[in-house]
Amino acid sequence: MKSFFFTLDYELFGNGSGNVFKHIIEPTDKLLAVAERFGMRFTIFFEVIEYWKLKEEWEKGNRMGYDRNPVEAMENQIREACRKGHDIQLHLHPQWVDARWEEGKWTVNLEQWRLGGYAGNDENAVAELLERGKQTLEALLKPVDPQYVCMAMRAGGYNIQPSGAIVAAMGATGIFVDTSIYPGGKEMGLLSHYDYTDIDTGKGFWHVGARLEDVGRSEILEVPIVAFPMMRLKKFLTWERVRGVLGNSRLAKDSLEAKTSTAEKKSRVCDKVKYFFGTEWQTWDFCLFSPSLHRLFLKQISKQKRNVFVLVGHPKSYTGSRGLAYLLKKTHKEYGYKTIREEWGKRGISM
């Protein structure tokens, strides 16, 4: 049977903006309610570094504009999700490591945007982040589930190249599943820098070699996110995407500039037009896809022999249940729904 893995990146926006209740707590509650209707369980990738920063500021007495404790709300929500059988794993955006609360907002370190290459690609520095993150999640969740273990991760923004230091750090910390890569993906903008165009799109997962992109014999697995090529304009011309852009217009503008500009120059208007009419490999995003895009991707996977399909979503971009509910109605009888921990938590790994 083909298995779907619905994964959520539980986080604020990459530039430090956003409201914990509006962009994390409230949409996650709605997503969990949809999952409950269909007997589906998420793998939630909890962004620990921004959690550390929020916690530090709140404990110093800085309310950051909140009238109630955002840290406690996140902890309560993630514990309750764990209690109901959802999987919670590690997510890391290193631009938050040196984040500062200044003039009523967060300022993040954009020079540390990528986990691949973090701190000069220092294996020990990466291992320290992974180990602290693992300890944080296990301290939060073991009181709810004594058998809980943090065993999987996702790099922020899919930025896991170069991955040699990360592979070594995973081995040192006991984290043995990664799901940061989407075959066909490529971004060489001001912030993100990765190229997954040479990865086999037909593999559901593989043991890694020295790099996550390689096939090897280690115990560490790469479980890629499903992606297929499409014209960018097609993915933007959906009600879900339009609502998301309208709700976060400044962030959308900043994101477009980062994607269409190089490190040497800002993009021209014609560059932006070309960008929208160009083709890129799009991840299967169940928070942003319309029913028509879900149908397109279902047709694509019907042609493949693999049985493992990882989908991705972000509570911060969730605008309604229309797309997700459609997908679950179409697949709940024919496909299995699993979490990362359920499938690989006992290290029952086989090819």
C-alpha positions as CSV (number, residue, x, y, z in Angstrom):
1,M,0.0,0.0,0.0
2,K,1.2,3.5,-0.8
3,S,1.7,5.6,2.4
4,F,1.3,9.4,2.8
5,F,3.4,11.2,5.5
6,F,1.7,14.6,6.2
7,T,4.5,16.8,7.7
8,L,4.0,20.3,9.2
9,D,6.7,22.9,9.7
10,Y,5.7,24.5,13.0
11,E,7.2,27.9,12.9
12,L,7.0,31.7,12.5
13,F,8.2,33.4,9.3
14,G,11.9,33.1,8.4
15,N,12.5,36.8,8.7
16,G,11.4,36.8,12.3
17,S,7.9,38.2,11.7
18,G,4.6,36.7,12.7
19,N,2.4,36.1,15.7
20,V,2.6,32.8,17.6
21,F,-1.2,32.7,18.1
22,K,-2.3,33.8,14.6
23,H,0.4,32.0,12.6
24,I,1.1,28.9,14.7
25,I,-1.5,28.0,17.4
26,E,-4.8,28.9,15.7
27,P,-4.1,27.4,12.2
28,T,-2.5,24.3,13.8
29,D,-5.7,23.8,15.8
30,K,-7.7,23.8,12.6
31,L,-5.3,21.4,10.9
32,L,-5.4,19.0,13.8
33,A,-9.2,19.1,13.7
34,V,-9.2,18.1,10.0
35,A,-6.7,15.3,10.7
36,E,-9.0,14.0,13.5
37,R,-11.9,13.8,11.1
38,F,-10.0,11.5,8.8
39,G,-7.9,9.5,11.3
40,M,-4.7,11.0,10.0
41,R,-1.7,11.9,12.2
42,F,0.9,14.6,11.3
43,T,4.6,14.6,11.8
44,I,5.1,18.0,13.2
45,F,8.6,19.5,12.7
46,F,8.9,21.9,15.8
47,E,11.2,24.8,15.2
48,V,13.2,24.7,18.4
49,I,15.5,27.7,18.0
50,E,12.8,30.3,17.7
51,Y,11.1,28.5,20.7
52,W,14.3,29.0,22.7
53,K,14.4,32.7,21.8
54,L,10.7,33.3,22.7
55,K,11.2,31.5,26.0
56,E,14.3,33.5,26.9
57,E,12.6,36.8,26.2
58,W,9.4,35.8,28.1
59,E,11.3,34.7,31.1
60,K,13.2,38.1,31.1
61,G,9.8,39.8,31.4
62,N,9.5,40.9,27.8
63,R,5.9,40.1,26.7
64,M,6.8,40.9,23.0
65,G,3.3,42.4,22.5
66,Y,1.5,39.3,23.7
67,D,-1.3,39.4,26.3
68,R,-0.7,35.7,27.2
69,N,2.2,33.4,27.3
70,P,3.1,32.2,23.7
71,V,5.6,29.7,24.9
72,E,3.2,28.0,27.2
73,A,0.6,27.9,24.4
74,M,3.1,26.2,22.1
75,E,4.1,23.7,24.8
76,N,0.5,22.8,25.6
77,Q,-0.4,22.4,21.9
78,I,2.5,20.2,21.0
79,R,2.1,18.0,24.1
80,E,-1.6,17.6,23.4
81,A,-0.8,16.7,19.7
82,C,1.7,14.1,21.0
83,R,-0.9,12.7,23.4
84,K,-3.3,12.2,20.5
85,G,-0.7,10.3,18.5
86,H,0.9,12.9,16.3
87,D,4.7,12.7,15.8
88,I,6.9,15.7,16.9
89,Q,10.3,16.0,15.4
90,L,13.1,18.5,15.0
91,H,13.1,21.6,12.8
92,L,16.0,24.1,12.7
93,H,16.3,27.6,11.2
94,P,19.8,28.8,12.2
95,Q,19.1,32.4,11.4
96,W,17.3,32.4,14.8
97,V,20.5,31.5,16.8
98,D,21.6,35.1,17.1
99,A,18.2,36.7,16.9
100,R,17.6,39.8,18.9
101,W,14.4,41.5,20.0
102,E,14.9,45.1,18.9
103,E,12.5,48.0,18.6
104,G,9.4,45.8,19.0
105,K,10.4,43.1,16.6
106,W,12.8,40.2,16.0
107,T,15.9,40.7,14.0
108,V,17.4,37.5,12.7
109,N,20.9,36.8,11.3
110,L,20.3,36.3,7.6
111,E,24.0,35.4,7.2
112,Q,23.2,32.1,9.0
113,W,20.1,31.3,6.9
114,R,21.2,27.9,5.9
115,L,21.9,24.9,8.2
116,G,24.0,23.5,5.4
117,G,27.2,25.6,6.0
118,Y,26.1,26.8,9.5
119,A,29.0,28.3,11.4
120,G,31.4,27.7,8.5
121,N,30.2,24.1,8.1
122,D,31.4,23.2,11.6
123,E,30.4,19.7,12.5
124,N,30.6,20.4,16.2
125,A,28.5,23.5,16.0
126,V,25.8,21.6,14.0
127,A,26.0,18.7,16.5
128,E,25.4,21.1,19.4
129,L,22.3,22.5,17.8
130,L,20.9,19.0,17.0
131,E,21.7,17.7,20.5
132,R,20.2,20.7,22.3
133,G,17.1,20.5,20.0
134,K,16.7,16.7,20.7
135,Q,17.0,17.3,24.5
136,T,14.4,20.1,24.3
137,L,11.8,18.0,22.5
138,E,12.4,14.9,24.7
139,A,12.1,17.0,27.9
140,L,8.8,18.5,26.6
141,L,7.3,15.2,25.4
142,K,8.5,12.4,27.5
143,P,6.1,13.4,30.4
144,V,3.3,12.8,27.9
145,D,4.8,9.8,26.1
146,P,7.6,8.0,28.0
147,Q,8.5,6.2,24.8
148,Y,9.0,9.4,22.8
149,V,12.3,9.8,21.0
150,C,13.5,12.6,18.8
151,M,14.9,10.7,15.8
152,A,14.2,12.9,12.7
153,M,14.9,16.4,11.5
154,R,14.3,18.9,8.7
155,A,16.6,21.8,7.8
156,G,14.9,25.2,7.5
157,G,14.0,26.2,3.9
158,Y,15.3,22.9,2.6
159,N,18.8,24.2,3.0
160,I,20.8,21.1,3.9
161,Q,23.7,21.5,1.4
162,P,26.6,21.1,2.0
163,S,25.5,18.2,4.0
164,G,28.7,16.4,5.1
165,A,28.9,18.1,8.5
166,I,25.1,17.5,9.1
167,V,25.4,13.8,8.3
168,A,28.3,13.5,10.8
169,A,26.3,15.5,13.4
170,M,23.3,13.3,12.9
171,G,25.4,10.2,13.5
172,A,26.8,11.7,16.7
173,T,23.4,12.7,18.1
174,G,21.3,9.7,17.2
175,I,19.1,11.5,14.8
176,F,18.8,9.1,11.9
177,V,16.1,10.4,9.5
178,D,16.2,13.6,7.5
179,T,13.5,14.9,5.3
180,S,14.9,18.2,3.9
181,I,15.3,17.4,0.3
182,Y,12.9,17.6,-2.6
183,P,14.2,16.0,-5.8
184,G,14.3,18.5,-8.7
185,G,14.5,21.4,-6.4
186,K,16.9,24.3,-7.0
187,E,17.3,27.7,-5.5
188,M,20.2,30.0,-5.8
189,G,18.9,33.3,-4.5
190,L,20.0,35.8,-1.9
191,L,19.3,33.4,1.0
192,S,18.6,29.8,0.0
193,H,21.3,27.9,-1.9
194,Y,20.7,24.3,-2.9
195,D,20.5,22.1,-6.0
196,Y,18.7,18.8,-5.9
197,T,18.2,18.5,-9.7
198,D,20.3,15.4,-10.0
199,I,18.4,13.3,-7.4
200,D,16.3,10.3,-8.5
201,T,12.6,11.3,-8.2
202,G,11.5,7.6,-8.1
203,K,13.0,6.8,-4.7
204,G,10.8,7.0,-1.6
205,F,13.8,7.0,0.7
206,W,17.4,5.8,0.8
207,H,20.3,5.2,3.1
208,V,22.7,8.0,2.8
209,G,26.4,8.0,2.0
210,A,28.8,10.8,3.0
211,R,26.0,13.2,1.8
212,L,22.3,13.1,2.2
213,E,22.0,13.2,-1.6
214,D,24.1,10.0,-1.9
215,V,23.0,6.4,-1.6
216,G,25.1,4.6,0.9
217,R,25.1,1.9,3.6
218,S,24.7,4.0,6.8
219,E,21.8,3.8,9.2
220,I,20.9,7.4,8.4
221,L,17.9,7.8,6.0
222,E,16.9,10.5,3.6
223,V,13.1,10.6,3.1
224,P,12.5,13.2,0.4
225,I,9.5,15.5,0.0
226,V,7.4,14.8,-3.1
227,A,7.8,17.4,-5.8
228,F,6.9,17.7,-9.5
229,P,7.6,20.4,-12.1
230,M,5.0,23.0,-12.9
231,M,4.8,26.6,-14.2
232,R,5.1,28.9,-11.2
233,L,2.1,31.0,-12.3
234,K,-0.1,27.9,-12.0
235,K,0.7,27.4,-8.4
236,F,0.1,31.0,-7.6
237,L,-3.3,31.2,-9.4
238,T,-5.3,29.4,-6.7
239,W,-7.6,30.9,-4.0
240,E,-5.4,29.4,-1.3
241,R,-2.3,31.0,-2.6
242,V,-3.9,34.4,-3.2
243,R,-5.3,34.5,0.3
244,G,-1.9,33.6,1.7
245,V,-0.2,36.4,-0.3
246,L,-2.9,39.0,0.6
247,G,-2.6,38.1,4.3
248,N,1.2,38.5,4.3
249,S,1.8,40.9,1.5
250,R,5.1,42.4,2.8
251,L,6.5,38.9,3.5
252,A,5.5,37.8,0.0
253,K,7.3,40.8,-1.5
254,D,10.4,40.1,0.4
255,S,10.3,36.4,-0.5
256,L,9.9,37.1,-4.2
257,E,12.9,39.5,-4.1
258,A,15.1,36.9,-2.4
259,K,14.1,34.2,-4.9
260,T,14.5,36.4,-8.1
261,S,17.6,38.3,-7.1
262,T,21.2,37.2,-7.0
263,A,23.8,38.2,-4.5
264,E,25.2,40.7,-6.9
265,K,22.1,42.7,-8.0
266,K,18.4,43.3,-7.3
267,S,16.0,41.9,-9.9
268,R,14.3,44.0,-12.6
269,V,10.6,43.9,-13.3
270,C,11.2,41.7,-16.4
271,D,13.1,39.2,-14.2
272,K,10.1,38.9,-11.9
273,V,7.8,38.3,-14.9
274,K,10.1,35.6,-16.3
275,Y,10.2,34.1,-12.8
276,F,6.4,33.5,-12.8
277,F,6.4,32.0,-16.3
278,G,9.3,29.7,-15.6
279,T,9.0,26.1,-14.4
280,E,10.2,24.8,-11.1
281,W,9.8,21.7,-9.0
282,Q,7.0,22.4,-6.5
283,T,6.7,20.5,-3.2
284,W,3.4,18.9,-2.5
285,D,2.0,21.6,-0.1
286,F,-1.3,20.5,1.4
287,C,-1.8,23.9,3.1
288,L,-1.6,25.8,-0.2
289,F,-2.8,23.4,-2.8
290,S,-6.2,23.7,-4.4
291,P,-8.2,20.5,-5.2
292,S,-7.1,20.8,-8.8
293,L,-3.4,20.8,-7.9
294,H,-3.9,17.8,-5.6
295,R,-5.5,16.0,-8.5
296,L,-2.5,16.8,-10.6
297,F,-0.1,15.4,-8.1
298,L,-2.3,12.3,-7.4
299,K,-2.1,11.6,-11.1
300,Q,1.7,11.9,-11.1
301,I,2.2,9.5,-8.2
302,S,-0.1,6.9,-9.8
303,K,2.6,6.5,-12.4
304,Q,5.3,5.7,-9.8
305,K,6.4,2.4,-8.2
306,R,7.5,3.9,-4.9
307,N,5.2,3.6,-1.8
308,V,6.4,6.4,0.4
309,F,5.2,10.0,-0.2
310,V,6.1,12.9,2.1
311,L,3.9,16.0,1.9
312,V,4.7,19.3,3.5
313,G,2.6,22.2,5.0
314,H,3.0,25.2,7.1
315,P,0.4,26.4,9.6
316,K,1.5,30.0,9.0
317,S,0.3,29.7,5.3
318,Y,-2.9,27.7,6.1
319,T,-5.9,29.6,4.7
320,G,-8.7,26.9,4.9
321,S,-9.5,23.2,4.8
322,R,-10.8,23.0,1.2
323,G,-7.6,21.5,-0.3
324,L,-6.6,19.2,2.5
325,A,-10.1,17.9,3.1
326,Y,-10.4,17.2,-0.6
327,L,-7.1,15.2,-0.6
328,L,-8.1,13.2,2.5
329,K,-11.5,12.4,1.1
330,K,-9.9,11.1,-2.1
331,T,-7.2,9.0,-0.5
332,H,-8.3,7.8,3.0
333,K,-9.6,4.5,1.7
334,E,-6.8,3.7,-0.8
335,Y,-3.7,5.1,1.0
336,G,-2.2,4.6,4.4
337,Y,-1.4,7.6,6.6
338,K,1.8,7.2,8.7
339,T,4.2,9.3,10.8
340,I,8.0,9.3,10.5
341,R,8.3,7.7,14.0
342,E,5.6,5.1,13.3
343,E,7.4,4.0,10.2
344,W,11.0,4.2,11.3
345,G,11.1,4.8,15.0
346,K,12.1,1.2,15.9
347,R,14.9,1.4,13.3
348,G,13.1,-1.4,11.3
349,I,14.7,0.1,8.2
350,S,14.8,-1.9,5.0
351,M,15.1,-1.0,1.4
